[in-house]
Amino acid sequence: MTKPARPTTKSTREPLLDIARVVACAVVVMHHAAIVLQWGDVHGAGSSVEWTIRQGVLKFFKYGTGTPIFFALAGFLVMGTLERTAGDRRKIVDSLWRRIRRIIPPYWLAMGLTACLLLLLEASGLKFLFAGGDALEFKSPHEITKNQWLGNLALIETWRPTQIGETREIFTRVAWTLCYHEQFIFLALLLAIVTGARWRGWLVGLSVALMAFQAFLYDINAYHRLEGLFIDRWFVFGCGLIAWEVASRQTWDSTKRSLTAVLITGLCAGMYVEDIEVQIAGGTALALAFGSSLIRDRLSPETAKKWASLSPWTYPIFLVHLPAETICIRALTELGVVSFWGRAVIVVPLAIACGAAAGVAFGKLVNFLDSVTIEKADLIAAGNWIIVKSGLSPLRIWPGVEVMPLRLNESDELPRQVREGLGGLTPSNSVRRLSDRTPWPNATR
């Protein structure tokens, strides 16, 4: 008699979201590496066949940007967050705080490491590796003013010059995306906090008003007056909001048809005005609205797990790929790799590989910091480590700088290495790891 098969638990993770993150990150990395290729390179072709091939290579590498995919994803995910909170203001505040802690500290760490690297290159007489042509050059940290540093640290640099009349300077470039991203999220969650259970109607109304205002600004050629504020790119975020509404509705009612028509109209409008961001945002929103169930049904669990394992690496790669790519491109240019095919076949792939490798290394660094840090203070963790290594365990240092006996139910607050050093004396609670409570993205989970 055969044993009955065990019931399988269906994962609540959405594979399409993992795929979209990975694709968006890959497009961003490739797009920034392909800055070394120029559209004018097609004129150097020796024949019509080579001209066509060069044109295809340029369109493959350069005709695209991952930023609107990230923006549409942000809108889709924030709707899911608000749906789960059900208008509970405390849950909404907690969600906003978790997002800030998860996004900002890794960004600060990446920006600090980038600044240190550039200062080291400048002191070594190698400033040309980051401040030259043929790549997205960086300004020397010395050349950035205090207000500009403040704008970069606070992620307000895109719109800070409208309040403080000083030139805008995005230090790490990716901060441009994060500035808009955080404006979108903050405004949506703030509106939900104020309106409570009525958040959906207010958010829909705000989105419609902002999209109409965008069209008005475009019509009167006044987009530049609000450059850097959420208004001039709200449509790409709003596409994600609408996509969630379409995907969450089971029946094909008039509301779902109307929302789908809005997405299709926006996509067609982007094609009409040749706005690549609007085109990609509209296409992403339609994929999120109608592709989730299709991907979920057709993707094997093993393949879904592979995409899920790649997804956490996208943010570390996004944060640090630019300096690695810039230095790689400049170094290869100095070595004489300047022909079109040399740049297309050697420089661009190597720059992409350097950007990805730098992101993986940064992710591992973040994981290491996550594993050796506790919530209260690094010094406390260091003191506990010394106590364990000196054979005085089971003791620990409390925040009040008092050495007291360690209670078994509190051992999971120690760093993981300390718990391992206790030699099995105390249990380790994997559920309450620091990475479950702090902003650091654990790329190995």
C-alpha positions as a Python dict, from the first residue, in 0.01 Angstrom:
ca = {
    (1, 'M'): (0, 0, 0),
    (2, 'T'): (148, 330, -105),
    (3, 'K'): (175, 613, 141),
    (4, 'P'): (-39, 917, 66),
    (5, 'A'): (154, 1214, -70),
    (6, 'R'): (220, 1493, 173),
    (7, 'P'): (25, 1808, 102),
    (8, 'T'): (249, 2078, -41),
    (9, 'T'): (229, 2426, 101),
    (10, 'K'): (201, 2691, -165),
    (11, 'S'): (449, 2973, -135),
    (12, 'T'): (306, 3321, -92),
    (13, 'R'): (609, 3475, -261),
    (14, 'E'): (537, 3631, -598),
    (15, 'P'): (793, 3507, -858),
    (16, 'L'): (719, 3789, -1101),
    (17, 'L'): (837, 4049, -849),
    (18, 'D'): (1172, 3871, -812),
    (19, 'I'): (1207, 3847, -1190),
    (20, 'A'): (1121, 4215, -1233),
    (21, 'R'): (1381, 4320, -974),
    (22, 'V'): (1656, 4114, -1136),
    (23, 'V'): (1568, 4234, -1486),
    (24, 'A'): (1554, 4599, -1373),
    (25, 'C'): (1891, 4572, -1200),
    (26, 'A'): (2047, 4402, -1505),
    (27, 'V'): (1914, 4674, -1735),
    (28, 'V'): (2051, 4949, -1508),
    (29, 'V'): (2396, 4789, -1488),
    (30, 'M'): (2406, 4728, -1863),
    (31, 'H'): (2280, 5077, -1946),
    (32, 'H'): (2547, 5246, -1736),
    (33, 'A'): (2822, 5026, -1880),
    (34, 'A'): (2705, 5104, -2233),
    (35, 'I'): (2761, 5476, -2178),
    (36, 'V'): (3098, 5410, -2342),
    (37, 'L'): (2915, 5335, -2669),
    (38, 'Q'): (2791, 5628, -2876),
    (39, 'W'): (2511, 5640, -3131),
    (40, 'G'): (2753, 5801, -3374),
    (41, 'D'): (2958, 5480, -3380),
    (42, 'V'): (2732, 5345, -3656),
    (43, 'H'): (2892, 5590, -3899),
    (44, 'G'): (3224, 5411, -3870),
    (45, 'A'): (3084, 5092, -4021),
    (46, 'G'): (3262, 4968, -4333),
    (47, 'S'): (2953, 4820, -4498),
    (48, 'S'): (2575, 4826, -4474),
    (49, 'V'): (2578, 4486, -4302),
    (50, 'E'): (2816, 4609, -4032),
    (51, 'W'): (2610, 4927, -4000),
    (52, 'T'): (2300, 4718, -3928),
    (53, 'I'): (2486, 4500, -3678),
    (54, 'R'): (2626, 4804, -3496),
    (55, 'Q'): (2282, 4959, -3485),
    (56, 'G'): (2146, 4640, -3327),
    (57, 'V'): (2428, 4629, -3070),
    (58, 'L'): (2368, 4990, -2972),
    (59, 'K'): (1992, 4944, -2937),
    (60, 'F'): (2040, 4629, -2730),
    (61, 'F'): (2275, 4794, -2481),
    (62, 'K'): (2148, 5152, -2476),
    (63, 'Y'): (1776, 5155, -2557),
    (64, 'G'): (1638, 5098, -2213),
    (65, 'T'): (1648, 5198, -1850),
    (66, 'G'): (1558, 5000, -1541),
    (67, 'T'): (1452, 5301, -1333),
    (68, 'P'): (1084, 5303, -1441),
    (69, 'I'): (1064, 4931, -1361),
    (70, 'F'): (1180, 5006, -1006),
    (71, 'F'): (929, 5292, -980),
    (72, 'A'): (637, 5080, -1105),
    (73, 'L'): (742, 4801, -868),
    (74, 'A'): (747, 5051, -581),
    (75, 'G'): (389, 5153, -655),
    (76, 'F'): (276, 4791, -680),
    (77, 'L'): (443, 4697, -350),
    (78, 'V'): (323, 5001, -156),
    (79, 'M'): (-35, 4914, -250),
    (80, 'G'): (22, 4564, -116),
    (81, 'T'): (164, 4712, 205),
    (82, 'L'): (-135, 4940, 254),
    (83, 'E'): (-373, 4655, 179),
    (84, 'R'): (-216, 4447, 456),
    (85, 'T'): (-231, 4732, 708),
    (86, 'A'): (-604, 4775, 644),
    (87, 'G'): (-584, 5143, 737),
    (88, 'D'): (-420, 5080, 1075),
    (89, 'R'): (-209, 5395, 1124),
    (90, 'R'): (34, 5228, 1364),
    (91, 'K'): (107, 4951, 1113),
    (92, 'I'): (155, 5207, 838),
    (93, 'V'): (407, 5402, 1051),
    (94, 'D'): (590, 5078, 1132),
    (95, 'S'): (603, 4993, 763),
    (96, 'L'): (745, 5335, 676),
    (97, 'W'): (1006, 5308, 951),
    (98, 'R'): (1112, 4960, 838),
    (99, 'R'): (1153, 5084, 483),
    (100, 'I'): (1368, 5378, 593),
    (101, 'R'): (1591, 5152, 803),
    (102, 'R'): (1624, 4901, 521),
    (103, 'I'): (1704, 5152, 245),
    (104, 'I'): (1901, 5437, 401),
    (105, 'P'): (2187, 5279, 605),
    (106, 'P'): (2316, 5059, 317),
    (107, 'Y'): (2298, 5364, 92),
    (108, 'W'): (2502, 5568, 340),
    (109, 'L'): (2758, 5289, 368),
    (110, 'A'): (2787, 5262, -10),
    (111, 'M'): (2824, 5638, -47),
    (112, 'G'): (3090, 5650, 227),
    (113, 'L'): (3291, 5365, 72),
    (114, 'T'): (3266, 5530, -270),
    (115, 'A'): (3389, 5863, -132),
    (116, 'C'): (3683, 5692, 43),
    (117, 'L'): (3776, 5507, -277),
    (118, 'L'): (3768, 5825, -484),
    (119, 'L'): (3976, 6015, -227),
    (120, 'L'): (4231, 5731, -228),
    (121, 'L'): (4254, 5736, -608),
    (122, 'E'): (4286, 6115, -609),
    (123, 'A'): (4563, 6107, -348),
    (124, 'S'): (4745, 5846, -559),
    (125, 'G'): (4734, 6063, -870),
    (126, 'L'): (4468, 5846, -1037),
    (127, 'K'): (4184, 6095, -1048),
    (128, 'F'): (4147, 6030, -1422),
    (129, 'L'): (3999, 5688, -1335),
    (130, 'F'): (3679, 5850, -1208),
    (131, 'A'): (3685, 6206, -1345),
    (132, 'G'): (3727, 6167, -1717),
    (133, 'G'): (3529, 6111, -2035),
    (134, 'D'): (3400, 5783, -2179),
    (135, 'A'): (3207, 5697, -1859),
    (136, 'L'): (2971, 5839, -1597),
    (137, 'E'): (3235, 6042, -1421),
    (138, 'F'): (3227, 6131, -1052),
    (139, 'K'): (3312, 6460, -893),
    (140, 'S'): (3582, 6462, -632),
    (141, 'P'): (3435, 6456, -279),
    (142, 'H'): (3632, 6778, -218),
    (143, 'E'): (3432, 6955, -490),
    (144, 'I'): (3092, 6887, -334),
    (145, 'T'): (2958, 7153, -100),
    (146, 'K'): (2801, 7099, 241),
    (147, 'N'): (2451, 7163, 112),
    (148, 'Q'): (2505, 6914, -169),
    (149, 'W'): (2634, 6653, 77),
    (150, 'L'): (2330, 6715, 295),
    (151, 'G'): (2102, 6672, -4),
    (152, 'N'): (2269, 6345, -99),
    (153, 'L'): (2262, 6207, 255),
    (154, 'A'): (1898, 6300, 309),
    (155, 'L'): (1796, 6190, -43),
    (156, 'I'): (1654, 6532, -126),
    (157, 'E'): (1918, 6646, -373),
    (158, 'T'): (1688, 6624, -676),
    (159, 'W'): (1465, 6902, -542),
    (160, 'R'): (1689, 7074, -283),
    (161, 'P'): (1808, 7343, -532),
    (162, 'T'): (1449, 7468, -564),
    (163, 'Q'): (1466, 7565, -195),
    (164, 'I'): (1837, 7643, -164),
    (165, 'G'): (1963, 7811, -478),
    (166, 'E'): (2274, 7604, -529),
    (167, 'T'): (2364, 7375, -818),
    (168, 'R'): (2233, 7021, -792),
    (169, 'E'): (2502, 6752, -767),
    (170, 'I'): (2405, 6385, -736),
    (171, 'F'): (2721, 6223, -599),
    (172, 'T'): (2665, 5853, -665),
    (173, 'R'): (2410, 5894, -947),
    (174, 'V'): (2191, 5612, -815),
    (175, 'A'): (2077, 5861, -551),
    (176, 'W'): (1871, 6022, -828),
    (177, 'T'): (1652, 5711, -839),
    (178, 'L'): (1638, 5680, -461),
    (179, 'C'): (1539, 6047, -423),
    (180, 'Y'): (1229, 5993, -637),
    (181, 'H'): (1162, 5649, -491),
    (182, 'E'): (1156, 5776, -133),
    (183, 'Q'): (936, 6072, -229),
    (184, 'F'): (681, 5836, -382),
    (185, 'I'): (678, 5600, -86),
    (186, 'F'): (676, 5874, 177),
    (187, 'L'): (390, 6064, 16),
    (188, 'A'): (176, 5753, -33),
    (189, 'L'): (226, 5628, 323),
    (190, 'L'): (186, 5977, 471),
    (191, 'L'): (-146, 6012, 291),
    (192, 'A'): (-252, 5674, 430),
    (193, 'I'): (-150, 5777, 782),
    (194, 'V'): (-359, 6094, 758),
    (195, 'T'): (-666, 5938, 596),
    (196, 'G'): (-665, 5604, 780),
    (197, 'A'): (-918, 5352, 645),
    (198, 'R'): (-1010, 5587, 357),
    (199, 'W'): (-658, 5571, 213),
    (200, 'R'): (-759, 5400, -112),
    (201, 'G'): (-996, 5668, -234),
    (202, 'W'): (-759, 5948, -140),
    (203, 'L'): (-462, 5779, -306),
    (204, 'V'): (-656, 5716, -626),
    (205, 'G'): (-778, 6076, -626),
    (206, 'L'): (-428, 6209, -567),
    (207, 'S'): (-288, 5993, -848),
    (208, 'V'): (-550, 6110, -1096),
    (209, 'A'): (-492, 6474, -1000),
    (210, 'L'): (-114, 6444, -1027),
    (211, 'M'): (-133, 6267, -1364),
    (212, 'A'): (-362, 6539, -1496),
    (213, 'F'): (-124, 6801, -1362),
    (214, 'Q'): (164, 6624, -1538),
    (215, 'A'): (-23, 6643, -1868),
    (216, 'F'): (-93, 7013, -1808),
    (217, 'L'): (274, 7086, -1735),
    (218, 'Y'): (377, 6900, -2048),
    (219, 'D'): (124, 7092, -2254),
    (220, 'I'): (248, 7433, -2139),
    (221, 'N'): (614, 7324, -2154),
    (222, 'A'): (667, 7385, -1782),
    (223, 'Y'): (800, 7048, -1671),
    (224, 'H'): (1134, 7200, -1580),
    (225, 'R'): (975, 7418, -1311),
    (226, 'L'): (910, 7112, -1090),
    (227, 'E'): (1208, 6902, -1193),
    (228, 'G'): (1324, 6675, -913),
    (229, 'L'): (987, 6662, -735),
    (230, 'F'): (761, 6357, -732),
    (231, 'I'): (514, 6536, -960),
    (232, 'D'): (717, 6513, -1279),
    (233, 'R'): (742, 6133, -1258),
    (234, 'W'): (434, 6032, -1064),
    (235, 'F'): (287, 5849, -1363),
    (236, 'V'): (556, 5579, -1356),
    (237, 'F'): (483, 5523, -986),
    (238, 'G'): (108, 5550, -1038),
    (239, 'C'): (130, 5273, -1298),
    (240, 'G'): (230, 5036, -1020),
    (241, 'L'): (-59, 5153, -801),
    (242, 'I'): (-305, 5085, -1082),
    (243, 'A'): (-143, 4750, -1162),
    (244, 'W'): (-206, 4631, -806),
    (245, 'E'): (-573, 4728, -831),
    (246, 'V'): (-609, 4541, -1160),
    (247, 'A'): (-426, 4232, -1036),
    (248, 'S'): (-622, 4216, -710),
    (249, 'R'): (-964, 4219, -879),
    (250, 'Q'): (-1085, 3871, -969),
    (251, 'T'): (-1380, 3970, -1187),
    (252, 'W'): (-1354, 4161, -1513),
    (253, 'D'): (-1582, 4444, -1400),
    (254, 'S'): (-1609, 4801, -1525),
    (255, 'T'): (-1349, 4925, -1274),
    (256, 'K'): (-1092, 4671, -1389),
    (257, 'R'): (-1161, 4755, -1754),
    (258, 'S'): (-1126, 5127, -1684),
    (259, 'L'): (-798, 5086, -1496),
    (260, 'T'): (-660, 4865, -1772),
    (261, 'A'): (-759, 5129, -2026),
    (262, 'V'): (-563, 5389, -1826),
    (263, 'L'): (-249, 5173, -1841),
    (264, 'I'): (-287, 5109, -2214),
    (265, 'T'): (-355, 5478, -2281),
    (266, 'G'): (-46, 5577, -2086),
    (267, 'L'): (165, 5325, -2276),
    (268, 'C'): (36, 5454, -2610),
    (269, 'A'): (95, 5815, -2501),
    (270, 'G'): (455, 5726, -2412),
    (271, 'M'): (501, 5581, -2760),
    (272, 'Y'): (344, 5890, -2918),
    (273, 'V'): (571, 6137, -2739),
    (274, 'E'): (867, 5893, -2756),
    (275, 'D'): (909, 5888, -2377),
    (276, 'I'): (1097, 5567, -2301),
    (277, 'E'): (1031, 5591, -1926),
    (278, 'V'): (654, 5606, -1972),
    (279, 'Q'): (668, 5319, -2222),
    (280, 'I'): (865, 5094, -1987),
    (281, 'A'): (653, 5189, -1685),
    (282, 'G'): (332, 5114, -1874),
    (283, 'G'): (466, 4783, -2002),
    (284, 'T'): (586, 4686, -1654),
    (285, 'A'): (249, 4773, -1501),
    (286, 'L'): (62, 4561, -1757),
    (287, 'A'): (299, 4272, -1689),
    (288, 'L'): (243, 4304, -1313),
    (289, 'A'): (-133, 4331, -1359),
    (290, 'F'): (-179, 4027, -1584),
    (291, 'G'): (144, 3827, -1571),
    (292, 'S'): (159, 3725, -1205),
    (293, 'S'): (-72, 3424, -1226),
    (294, 'L'): (73, 3318, -1560),
    (295, 'I'): (430, 3317, -1425),
    (296, 'R'): (323, 3151, -1101),
    (297, 'D'): (151, 2866, -1284),
    (298, 'R'): (420, 2806, -1544),
    (299, 'L'): (734, 2855, -1334),
    (300, 'S'): (868, 2548, -1157),
    (301, 'P'): (938, 2574, -782),
    (302, 'E'): (1310, 2520, -845),
    (303, 'T'): (1325, 2804, -1098),
    (304, 'A'): (1124, 3031, -869),
    (305, 'K'): (1373, 2963, -589),
    (306, 'K'): (1662, 3058, -818),
    (307, 'W'): (1500, 3390, -900),
    (308, 'A'): (1424, 3444, -532),
    (309, 'S'): (1789, 3379, -443),
    (310, 'L'): (1905, 3639, -699),
    (311, 'S'): (1656, 3907, -597),
    (312, 'P'): (1821, 4014, -265),
    (313, 'W'): (2148, 4090, -447),
    (314, 'T'): (1990, 4354, -669),
    (315, 'Y'): (1998, 4635, -412),
    (316, 'P'): (2369, 4592, -319),
    (317, 'I'): (2460, 4576, -690),
    (318, 'F'): (2244, 4880, -762),
    (319, 'L'): (2419, 5080, -490),
    (320, 'V'): (2783, 5021, -585),
    (321, 'H'): (2799, 4916, -951),
    (322, 'L'): (2861, 5268, -1084),
    (323, 'P'): (3206, 5342, -937),
    (324, 'A'): (3326, 4993, -1031),
    (325, 'E'): (3203, 5034, -1389),
    (326, 'T'): (3344, 5385, -1421),
    (327, 'I'): (3692, 5284, -1304),
    (328, 'C'): (3690, 4976, -1528),
    (329, 'I'): (3589, 5174, -1836),
    (330, 'R'): (3845, 5446, -1772),
    (331, 'A'): (4124, 5195, -1709),
    (332, 'L'): (4053, 5002, -2030),
    (333, 'T'): (4031, 5328, -2227),
    (334, 'E'): (4372, 5431, -2095),
    (335, 'L'): (4504, 5091, -2207),
    (336, 'G'): (4397, 5169, -2561),
    (337, 'V'): (4074, 4971, -2600),
    (338, 'V'): (3894, 5243, -2793),
    (339, 'S'): (3762, 5084, -3114),
    (340, 'F'): (3388, 5022, -3142),
    (341, 'W'): (3414, 4645, -3132),
    (342, 'G'): (3676, 4663, -2857),
    (343, 'R'): (3435, 4866, -2646),
    (344, 'A'): (3133, 4652, -2737),
    (345, 'V'): (3298, 4313, -2691),
    (346, 'I'): (3556, 4383, -2418),
    (347, 'V'): (3487, 4705, -2227),
    (348, 'V'): (3110, 4677, -2178),
    (349, 'P'): (3106, 4309, -2066),
    (350, 'L'): (3401, 4363, -1831),
    (351, 'A'): (3240, 4675, -1685),
    (352, 'I'): (2918, 4481, -1625),
    (353, 'A'): (3115, 4201, -1457),
    (354, 'C'): (3301, 4452, -1236),
    (355, 'G'): (2976, 4620, -1133),
    (356, 'A'): (2815, 4288, -1044),
    (357, 'A'): (3125, 4167, -856),
    (358, 'A'): (3143, 4493, -659),
    (359, 'G'): (2775, 4456, -567),
    (360, 'V'): (2822, 4098, -449),
    (361, 'A'): (3124, 4200, -242),
    (362, 'F'): (2927, 4487, -91),
    (363, 'G'): (2638, 4253, -12),
    (364, 'K'): (2877, 4015, 163),
    (365, 'L'): (3021, 4307, 360),
    (366, 'V'): (2671, 4405, 470),
    (367, 'N'): (2604, 4045, 574),
    (368, 'F'): (2927, 4041, 772),
    (369, 'L'): (2834, 4362, 951),
    (370, 'D'): (2493, 4213, 1017),
    (371, 'S'): (2650, 3907, 1176),
    (372, 'V'): (2885, 4089, 1414),
    (373, 'T'): (2661, 4378, 1526),
    (374, 'I'): (2389, 4390, 1791),
    (375, 'E'): (2115, 4645, 1824),
    (376, 'K'): (2236, 4831, 2133),
    (377, 'A'): (2596, 4926, 2041),
    (378, 'D'): (2898, 4785, 1862),
    (379, 'L'): (3109, 4834, 2174),
    (380, 'I'): (2878, 4609, 2372),
    (381, 'A'): (2916, 4337, 2110),
    (382, 'A'): (3292, 4377, 2117),
    (383, 'G'): (3295, 4354, 2496),
    (384, 'N'): (3086, 4038, 2493),
    (385, 'W'): (3320, 3888, 2236),
    (386, 'I'): (3622, 3958, 2458),
    (387, 'I'): (3446, 3807, 2760),
    (388, 'V'): (3367, 3488, 2573),
    (389, 'K'): (3717, 3457, 2430),
    (390, 'S'): (3874, 3513, 2771),
    (391, 'G'): (3681, 3218, 2916),
    (392, 'L'): (3459, 3426, 3146),
    (393, 'S'): (3134, 3309, 2986),
    (394, 'P'): (2849, 3289, 3056),
    (395, 'L'): (2863, 3665, 3122),
    (396, 'R'): (2760, 3961, 2912),
    (397, 'I'): (2788, 4338, 2915),
    (398, 'W'): (2460, 4520, 2955),
    (399, 'P'): (2393, 4870, 2812),
    (400, 'G'): (2450, 5013, 3158),
    (401, 'V'): (2812, 4894, 3132),
    (402, 'E'): (2752, 4629, 3397),
    (403, 'V'): (2880, 4274, 3372),
    (404, 'M'): (2603, 4035, 3477),
    (405, 'P'): (2522, 3666, 3434),
    (406, 'L'): (2377, 3570, 3101),
    (407, 'R'): (2024, 3436, 3112),
    (408, 'L'): (1951, 3158, 2865),
    (409, 'N'): (1646, 3328, 2716),
    (410, 'E'): (1856, 3634, 2626),
    (411, 'S'): (2145, 3455, 2455),
    (412, 'D'): (2001, 3521, 2111),
    (413, 'E'): (2072, 3893, 2154),
    (414, 'L'): (2444, 3822, 2131),
    (415, 'P'): (2622, 3822, 1794),
    (416, 'R'): (2609, 3488, 1617),
    (417, 'Q'): (2984, 3434, 1649),
    (418, 'V'): (2956, 3485, 2026),
    (419, 'R'): (2678, 3232, 2053),
    (420, 'E'): (2887, 2984, 1859),
    (421, 'G'): (3182, 3060, 2087),
    (422, 'L'): (2977, 2957, 2388),
    (423, 'G'): (3020, 2599, 2265),
    (424, 'G'): (2656, 2501, 2280),
    (425, 'L'): (2615, 2632, 2636),
    (426, 'T'): (2319, 2843, 2530),
    (427, 'P'): (2064, 2792, 2255),
    (428, 'S'): (2058, 3008, 1941),
    (429, 'N'): (1726, 3143, 1826),
    (430, 'S'): (1757, 3182, 1449),
    (431, 'V'): (1423, 3358, 1426),
    (432, 'R'): (1550, 3661, 1617),
    (433, 'R'): (1868, 3718, 1419),
    (434, 'L'): (1979, 4074, 1391),
    (435, 'S'): (1910, 4068, 1018),
    (436, 'D'): (1542, 4016, 1100),
    (437, 'R'): (1531, 4339, 1301),
    (438, 'T'): (1769, 4582, 1133),
    (439, 'P'): (1794, 4764, 800),
    (440, 'W'): (2068, 4550, 650),
    (441, 'P'): (1953, 4339, 354),
    (442, 'N'): (2079, 3985, 413),
    (443, 'A'): (2164, 3871, 63),
    (444, 'T'): (2230, 3512, 162),
    (445, 'R'): (1882, 3443, 298),
}
